[in-house]
Amino acid sequence: MAVLLSETNFYVSDSFRRTLTKYMCIICVVKNSHDSIMTLAITDFNLVLTVLGAWILVSGLFSHLLKERFYLSDSLLSFLAGTACTRIFPLLNPASIAGGSQAVDTATLNLSRLVLGVQLVLAGVHLPSRYLLQEWRSLSLLLGPGMIAMWISSSLALLFVLPSTPILSALAIAACVTPTDPVLSSAIVQGHFADENLPLPLRDIVVAESGANDGLGYPFLFSALYLIQYWSSDEKEWTTPVTSFIGTTCVYVVLFSIIYGLAIGYMAKALLRQASTHKFVTRESFLVAAVAMALFVIGTGGAMGTDDVLACFVAGNAFTWDDWFRLETLGDSVQPVVDMLLNVAMFLWLGAVCPWESFVEGPVALWRLVVLGVLVLGARRIPVVYFLLGKVRQIEDLRQALFVGYFGPIGVSAIFYLYIGLEFLESLAADGDNGDDGLRSLADTMRVVVWFLVIFSVVVHGLSVPVGKLVYSIKNRSAGGSIALP
């Protein structure tokens, strides 16, 4: 190389020749060596961090414009971004990230548990002092007759669209979409639109209902699943579903989780207050105490096999029963930031793992799914909430009843109960005493229907406010005003 340089017609200094020779040697080593100096590590972990960080950064740059002017939620935008990262730009491979196709379901279930648990603790913390006790009458109406009516109406809609579906199968599928999603509900009752149009008592009751009914979905799901187990088994012992439902679901899963959540929330609050009084705790640790409690309840509740989601909501309410912690953290943004990060990650993942091909090639025709989505969103909540008008004091007029009835979104909670149900059905199918074909058919139908209803709700509810504001602005312009979204 040095000889070639010296034989050229250009003057090359000795220092430049030495430098160029050194770098050419390095390039040759990189090119010819099996152990290359410069290697690309395009791993799943690196890609996930790249996509997640890039999306949070880019969407954050326009977050005020998207949320406060166009009323677009993080959930909808993140879901679309996750879909684009797998279907349009093949950046993410969920099966490779999770460690296999079967592990995707487990990862989705665990991530939904994490997001719901943290969200419900924060929802309980942000409610006013002794809210569950003071508003027990309104909540009992929404959680009792309200949830039962939502369950039955969703089942009837499913039977109407899919008349060949067995009644118990329809009840099991409808149970997954009966609870209103706390993640999407909190997005609806926050922000500029909610501040302008929704009174605070109405927002509180929506948050409390979505938090409580999300954890109370177990009895609806397992009442149907235990009956399916009974009818699919060769040995018809009627005591088996009764004892399983009462003993396991109602007493241990639901009742014990309420008691456990109360105990953990009260003890955590007492310990934190003592530590704060004696100045043992830093401000940073104080602010993340609720999130840490959520992680603890999710882990221990899941290990014990209880309803950890319901336990988180109860623990959050017990944690701020005297309003001390809520008032101490009223002006801080640590909890909303954690909540936002988890929600964005959750809906990015849902967009990435959504089984789009099953809507075309699955057991249910696409047009039937669309009709079912319209019926469920129209008849699932609106009739029963209208019936409760005047009985639930926070719902003061027809306009508010229509709002509460319409904005009962289906989201992360439905995914959570879907995979809980699929685990149960897989365990039944693995048992030789049960009919495999019928159970697997139910599992396939449940997966397609619930996933489609989640997507339908995320898109329809996510676009309802911006489309409504746009139509309202166009009407104002035709009457002499100007189009401007506030």
N, C-alpha and C positions, 0 to 999 in steps of 0.2 A: 504493500500500500504506500509506504514511504517512497519507494523507488518510482512508482507510477506518478506520484505527486511531483516528484522532483523533475520528471521528464516532461511535464506539461509546459505549455507556453505561458502560463500564468505564474506570477510570483506568489509563493506561499511561504509564510514565515514558519520558522521551526516550531514555535509554540502552537500555532494553528494546526500544523501537521501532526504534532503529537496528540493534540486534543481530538482531532478527527480520527486518527488511527485508533485511539482508545475507544471511542464510541462505536466505530465500525467493528471492532473486536467484540464488544458487548453484544451488538446486534447479531453477529455470527454465532456467539454462544447461545443466545436466546433462540435462534432459529434452529440450531443443530442439536441442542441438548434435550434429552428426554425430560429432565427436571427443569422446566423452563423457569426463568427468573420472574417473568410477567405472566401470571395466570389469572383467568377469570373465574370467580366463584359464584356462579349464578345458581344459588341454592334456593329452595322454597322459602327458607327463613328470610333470606335477604330480599327476595321478591315481595314477600308479605309486608316486611317493614317499609320497603320502597313505596308500594302501592298505598299502604295505610298512611304513611307520613305525607306523601304527595297529595293524597286526597284531602286530608285534614288541612294541610297548608293552603292548597288552591281554593277549596271551598270556604276556608276561613277568611281569605282575602275579600270575598264577596258576601260574607255571611250576613252582614247588616242589610245589604241590598236584597238578598234572596229571602230573608225572613221577614223583615219589617216593611218591605215595599211590595214584593211579589208573593209573600206569605207561603213560601215553599219550605217544607220541613226538612230537617237533616235526614229523617228516616227515608222519605221518598227519594231524595237525591242520592243518598248512600246506597240504597237498594239498586238504583239504576246504574250507579258507578260500579258496583260489584258485578252486576250482570255484564256490563261492557268489558270488564277485565277478564271474563272467561269466554263470552260468546263472540265479541267483536275483536278484542285484542287479547290473544291467548297468553296473558301474563300470569295467571294463577291456575293451578291445578288442584282443586280441593282434595281429590283422592290421594294425591302425592303428599299434600300438606298434612292430612290427617293420618296417613300411614296405611291407606287402603280404602276401598269402596265402602266396606262395612263400617270402618271407623269414622266415616263422615257423619253417619247418623249419631254416633256417640258424641262426637265433637260438637255437633249442632245442639244436642240435648244439654250437654254440660255448659256450653256458652249461653244458651237461653236461661238456664238456672242461674248463672252468674249475673246476667243482666237484670233478670226479674228480681232476684234477691236484693241487689243493690238499689234498684229503682224503688222497690216497695219499702225498704228501710227509709230511704230519703223521702218518699211520699208520706210515710207515717210521721217522720220527724217534722215535716213542714206543715202538718195539720195543726189547728189550734189546740190549746190545752183541753184534755179530757174530751176530745171530739167524739170518739166512738160512744162514750157513755151519754153525752149530751144529745147526740143525734141518733140514738138507737132506734127510735120509732121510724124515722125516714129510711135508715139503712136496712132495717128489718123488712120493710116493704119492698125495697129494691133488690135485696138479696134473697128474700123468700119468694113471694109471688112473682117478682120480676124475673129472677133467674129461671124459675120453673117455666114461665111463659116463654122466655127466650129459647129454652131447650126444646119445648114442644113445638113452637112455631118453626124453628130451624129443622126439626125432624119432619114436620109436615111438608115443608118446602122441598126437602130431599126426596120424600116419598112421591111427591107430585112430579118432580123432574125425572126421577129414576124409580118408576113404579114397581120394578122387579126386585128392588132392594128389600131384604127382610126388615121387619120393624125394629128388631133389636140392633141390627147393623146401623140403621138410620139413627137410632138413639145414641149409639156409641160415637158415630161421626159427628152428630150435632153437639154432643157434649164437649168436643174439642173446641168448637167455635162459640160456645155459650158465654164464657167470660169475656168481658171487655178488656182490651189490652191496656195495661197501665203505662207502657212506654209511649204509645201513640196518643193515649188520652192526656198525658201530661204535656205533650207537645201542643195539643189543641187548646188547652186552658192556660197556656203561657204565651207571652209575647204581646205585641202591639194590638193585634186583633182582639185577643181576649180581654186586655185591659180596657178597650173601648166599648166592647159589646156584651161582656159577661160580668154580672155582679159577682163579688167575691164569695158569698154563700153558695152560689150555684157551682162555681169552680171547685170549692172545697168538697161538695157532695159528689161531684164527678170523680175527683181524685180518690176519695174514700171508697166509693162504690167499686171503682176499677181495681183498687188494691185488694179489697176484701173478696170480691167475687172471683178474682184470679186465683186465690188460694182455695176457694170453695168449689173448684171445678172437679175435684177428686170424687165426691159422692155421685155426681151425675155420670161421670165416665165409667166408674167401676160398678155402679148398679147395672149398667148395660153389659159390661164385660163379664161380670160374674154370672149373669143369666146366659150369656153366650157360652160360657164355659160349661154351665149346667146342661144346656140343650145339646151341645156337641160331644158330651161325655157319654160313654156307654153305660156307666153306672149313674142312675138318676137318684141322687140323694138331695132332697130339697133343702135339707139343713145346711148343706155346704155353702151355697151362695148367700144364705141368710146370715150365717155365722161369720162368713168372710166379710160381708158388707158391713155388718154392725160392729163386729169385733176389730177387724183389721182397718177398714177404711174410716168408719165414723169415730171410733174410740181412739185407736192408736194413731192413725195418720192425721186426722183432723183435730180431735180434741186434745191429744197430747201435744201436738205442734202449737196449739194456742197457749197451753200452760207453759210449755218450754219457751216460747217467744216472750211471754210475760215475765218469766223468771230472768231470762238473759237480759232483756231490756231494762228491767228494774235494777238488777245488780250492776250492769254496766254503767247506768246513770249514777248510781250511788258511789261507785268507785271513782268515776270521773269527777264527780262533784267534790269528793274528799281530796282527791289529788289536786284539783284546781284551787280549793280553799287553802291548802298548805303549800301552794305554788310548786308542786312537784312536776307538773306537766308543762311542756312548751306550747306555744300557740299553734305551731304546726301540727303537733300530735293531737291537740285538742280538736282541731278542725276536721281531722280525718278519723275521729273516733267512731262516728256513725258508719263510715265505710268499712272500717276494721271489724266492727260488730257484725255487719252484714256478711262479710267473708267468713267469720267464725260460725255464724248461725247456718249459713249454707253448707259449710263443711261438716259440722257436727250433725245437723239435721239430716243431711244426705247420708251420712254414715249410719245413722240410726234408722233410716228408712221412713222418716216422717215427711210431712208436707213442709219442706224447708221454705218454700215460697210464702206460704201463709204465716209461718213462724217469723219470717223477716218482717212482714207487715205489722204483726202484733208487737214484735220487739221494737220497731221504730216508734210506734205509738206509746209504748211503755217508757221508752227512752226519753221522750219529751212530754211526759204526762203532766208535769207541772209547768211546762212552757219555758223552763230555764235554758235548756240547750238551744232551743229554736231562737229565743231572743238573743242569746250570746253569739250566735252565728248568723244573725239576720243579714248583715251587710257583707258577709264573706262569700267568695265565689269558688272555693275549693270543691265543695260538693257538686255544684252544677257542672264544673269542668270534668270531674270524674264521671258523672252521669252522661255527659255529652260524648266523651271518648268511648265509653262502653256502648252507647247506642249506635254511634257511627260504625264501630267495629262489628257490632251485631248485624246491622243491616247490610254492610258490605259483604259479610259472610253469607247472609241469606240470599243476596243477589247472586253470589258466586255459586252456591250449591242448589239453587232453584231448579227443579227437574222440568225444564221447559218442554223437552221432547215428549214427556208423558201426557201433556195436554193435547197432543196431536195423535200419538200412538197408544195412549193408555186405554183403560177399560171404559172411560166415559167420554162421549163425543164432546168436542169443543163447544158446540152450540148449546148443549145441555149445561155445561159448566157456566156459560155466560148467563143463561136464563136463571140458573140456581143462584149465581152471585147477585143478580138483580132482586130476586125474591128474598134472599136472606137479608140483604142490606135494607130492603124496604119493609119487611114484615117481622124481622127478628126482634126489634126493640120499640119501634114507633107505636104500635097499638097498645102495648102494656104501659109504656110511659104516659101515653095520652090518658089511659084509664087511671093512672096514679096522679093525674093533675088534680090539685086540691087536697090530696092526701099527703104528698111530700111537700113540706112547706117551702123548700128552696125552689121548687118549680112553680113560679107564680102565674104564668099565663101560657097561652097556646104556643107562642113563639119560642119560649124556653123549653116547653115540652117537646116540640119538634126538634130543637137543637139537641137536647139530651137523648132523644130517641134515635136521631139520625147519626150523631157522632158517638157511636158505640163501636169503635174500631176492632178489627180482628187482626192480630199481629203475633208478637213473640209468644204470648201465652198460648195461642192455638198451636204453634210449633212445638212448644213444651209438652202439651197434652197429647199431641199427635205421636211423638216419639215415646212417651210413656205408654200409650195404647199399643203402639207397634211392638214394644218390648214384651208386653203381656201376651199379645197374639202370637209372637214368635215362640214364646215359652210354651204356649198351648199347642202350637203346631208341632213342636219337638216331642210332645207327649204322644205316645202311640194310641192313647185312648180317645183322642179327638180327631175330628175330620179335617185333614190337612187342606184339602181343596177349598172348602168353604172359608176357612180361616185365612188362607193366603189371598183368596179373592177379596175378602173384606179388607185385609191389610193394603192391598193394591188400590182399592177404591178409596179407602180412607186417606192414603197418602196423596192421591191426585186431587181429591175434593178439598181437603184442608189446605193444601199448598195453593190451589187456585183461589180459594176464598181469601187467603192471606194476601196474595198479590192483588186481587180485585179490591180489597179494602184499603190496602196501602196506596194504591193508585187513585181510587175514587175519592177517599177521604183526604188524601194529600193534595188533590187538585180542586176539591170542592170550594175551599175559601178563595183561592186566586181566581178561579173561573167565575164564582159568584160576584166577586168584587169587579171583575172585568165587565160582566154583563150589566151590573149596576152602573158602572161608569159610562158604558155605551148608552144606556137609557138616559142618563143625565145629559149626555152630549146631544142626543136627539131632541131633548127638551130645551136645549140652549146652553148646557154646561160644557165642560171640557173633560176629556178623558185623562184622569190622573189618579193612580192608586195611592192612597194616603200612606 
